[in-house]
Amino acid sequence: MEGSVQRITPYGAFLQLEDGRMGLVHISEIDRNYVRSVEEHLHLNDKVQAKVVAIKEDGKIDLSIKALQDPAPRIDRRSGKDPEFEQKLKRFLKQSEERQVDFKRSVENKRK
């Protein structure tokens, strides 16, 4: 459904839907990536597409924007091959080695 952002709170955004009803997009349902602040992604009067996730007994409507986004790429964890992780690990090991060398130099200079 399409909705218009009517109110933004620290925990999410309230959308007015096409049929006039209000629904809540919780902060965890705004984007697949971590959302630090709702204002970084949504602004008042923005028109957005959202999926109705649930309609509670009291009539409250739960919405999700991330449910309409492309699914996150699958990583086969069983094969042990995750190129992004491998890059991070290599970078970490290099930085760690550099820090150890710097530390050893500073300790040796203090001894002299």
C-alpha positions in Angstrom: 0.0 0.0 0.0 1.1 3.6 -0.4 1.1 5.9 2.6 2.1 9.4 3.5 4.3 10.0 6.6 2.2 12.0 9.1 4.3 11.7 12.3 7.8 10.6 13.1 8.8 9.3 16.6 12.0 7.8 17.9 10.6 4.3 17.5 9.1 4.6 14.0 6.8 6.6 11.7 3.1 6.8 11.4 1.7 6.6 7.8 -1.7 7.6 6.6 -2.8 4.9 4.2 -4.8 5.4 1.0 -8.0 4.4 2.8 -7.5 7.1 5.5 -6.4 4.7 8.3 -3.1 5.2 10.2 -0.4 2.5 10.5 3.0 2.3 12.2 6.3 1.4 10.5 8.5 0.4 13.4 12.1 1.6 13.2 13.2 -2.1 12.7 11.0 -2.3 9.6 12.2 0.8 7.8 15.3 -0.7 6.1 17.3 -4.0 6.0 20.4 -2.1 7.3 20.6 -0.7 10.8 18.5 2.4 11.2 20.0 4.8 13.8 17.4 7.5 13.3 14.0 7.4 11.6 14.7 11.0 10.3 17.7 9.7 8.2 15.2 7.7 6.1 11.8 9.3 6.3 10.5 12.9 6.3 7.1 14.3 6.9 4.7 14.0 3.9 7.0 11.5 2.1 5.0 9.1 0.0 6.2 5.5 0.6 5.2 2.0 -0.3 4.7 -0.3 2.7 3.4 -3.8 3.3 0.7 -4.5 5.8 2.3 -7.0 8.2 -0.4 -7.3 10.8 -3.7 -5.8 11.9 -4.1 -6.2 15.6 -7.3 -6.9 17.5 -7.4 -3.3 18.7 -7.3 -2.1 15.0 -3.6 -1.0 15.0 -1.9 -1.6 11.7 1.7 -2.8 11.6 3.6 -1.9 8.4 7.0 -2.8 6.9 9.0 -0.9 4.2 11.9 -3.4 4.3 9.5 -6.3 3.4 9.2 -4.8 -0.1 13.0 -4.4 -0.5 15.0 -6.9 -2.4 16.1 -9.8 -0.2 19.6 -9.6 1.3 22.1 -11.6 -0.7 22.5 -15.2 0.6 25.8 -16.3 1.9 26.6 -20.0 2.0 28.1 -20.2 5.5 28.6 -24.0 5.1 31.2 -23.5 2.4 33.2 -21.1 4.6 33.5 -18.7 1.7 32.4 -15.1 2.5 34.5 -12.7 0.5 33.4 -9.7 2.6 34.4 -11.4 5.8 37.7 -12.5 4.3 38.5 -8.8 3.4 37.6 -7.6 6.9 39.7 -10.3 8.5 42.8 -9.5 6.3 42.4 -5.8 7.1 42.1 -6.5 10.8 45.2 -8.7 10.8 47.2 -6.1 9.0 46.2 -3.4 11.4 46.9 -5.7 14.3 50.4 -6.4 13.1 51.1 -2.7 12.6 49.9 -1.9 16.1 52.1 -4.7 17.6 55.2 -3.4 15.7 54.5 0.2 16.9 54.0 -1.1 20.5 57.3 -3.1 20.5 59.2 -0.1 19.1 57.9 2.1 21.9 58.7 -0.4 24.6 62.3 -0.9 23.2 62.8 2.9 23.1 61.8 3.2 26.8 64.3 0.5 27.8 67.2 2.4 26.2 
